[in-house]
């Protein structure tokens, strides 16, 4: 984090000197000026929109365009060179790494937060807890006979589906007990209207929702989850709070990475440093995710 702050200070001073000589423009491609397209896992869109708003407010000559979508589609767009920076909840697979090895290039990878996959239910349902083992059984097609409970995902190609499929050790979703929508907002609306559904989405969609979604958020509740035996969170039921994420107790947590594939020192490097720096980490702290490094707090004692 200290290196990130030092880098921003040095570059910021250089931008200040340039401004004295007529000023930069968004056509000047540097670490803190220019235009940048960032591919963003759709489950992380709310927090990344906040990050971009603050970043562009601080750096007048920087413009960041977010392109959100399902994880699989975003990686494809990266390889098609539609963008050079991507925000994911995983690193590249061994097969994906071959793409860069063939070009003798190593992407810059920075973890800047820890996310939680939240399970939500209609506020009027009696249950407020769930076991990871129960989720796994549903994903394996072993839903109890007569059960009406079904998991509702944002998108069949999303990172949340991939995460839970890996957890359950399955290659595809079962024909019953699981339903895929088109977006995270659709998940919220569906659970709001359908009491027997359990929604699966990123926690920042609950903690800091768009104003148009607030009524749906108010009509759902976040379930406490118990981990599998022998794994973190197996001794009780834990909600996806920042303290539980910090202590490693919430069983459905995952890292968040910015992967910079720019072949040069460009705005992607500056944006990555911002996310890992004091301002970016404070935004993470307010979003419900766990910052990679906790921002310091000053307490004035009188």
Secondary structure by P-SEA (a helix, b strand, c coil): caaaaaaaaaaaaaaaaaaaacccccccccccbbbbbbbbcccaaaaaaaaaaaaaaacccbbbbbbbccaaaaaaaaaaccccbbbccccccaaaaaaaaaacbbbbbbbccccccccccccccccccccaaaaaaaaaccccccccbbbbccccccaaaaaaaaaacccccccccccccccaaaaaaaaaacccbbbbccccccccccccaaaaaaabbbbbbbbccccccccbbbcccaaaaaaccccbbbbbbbccccccccaaaaaaaaaacaaaaaaaaaaccccccccbbbbbcc
